Amino acid sequence: LVCFAPHVGIDAAGKVGALQRDGQTKVSKACGAAVGAYGVISSKGAATAKPSGGNDDTDLFDPQLNTIVNLLEPRLGGIEKAADPISFVTYQMYAIVRDLIDECVEGTPDVWDFA
């Protein structure tokens, strides 16, 4: 049995992609990497985005962000019809992880031999 779920926050007002964490005074992003990748894709376009060299959620020198941008960008067709873009992105992130887990399991024929 392999269990997984998308990493997403929902604030007290029901906003997807935001979370008021205990001990913090401000609402923050969750998943910040997915929200940042969507921001890069939607504001600059994945193909034309330039590395910022900064430490924020849109720093293309961040390998996690680069990977998410590359995996997410081709899955955003239809986002303009979504009631909430971040909910759409969250579902696409779930699908990305599901596909990667499936590939790992399928590519490892003896995965269950040691379970």
C-alpha positions, 0 to 999 in steps of 0.5 A: 500500500502506497499512500500519498496526497498533495501538499496544500494549505487552506486558510480559515477563509477557504483560500487554497494555497494559503495557510496560517501556521501556528506561531506565525502572524502572516499567512504563507503559501503551501505548497510554496514551490507549486505556487511559485512555479505557477507564478513563474509559468503564468507571469513570465512563461516557462520558456522565457523565465530568467533565473533571479538569483534570489531566495524567493519562491520564483528563484529559477536557480532552485532545482526543485522549482525548475523541476516543478516548472518543467513538469507542471507547465505542460499540464496547465491546459484548461486552467483558464476555465478553472474556478480556482487556479491554485486548486487546479495546480494542486490537482496537477501536482497530485497527478505528477506525483502519482505518475512518478510513483507509478513509474518507480513501481513499474520500473522496479519489478522486485519492489514487492520482494522485500516488503 
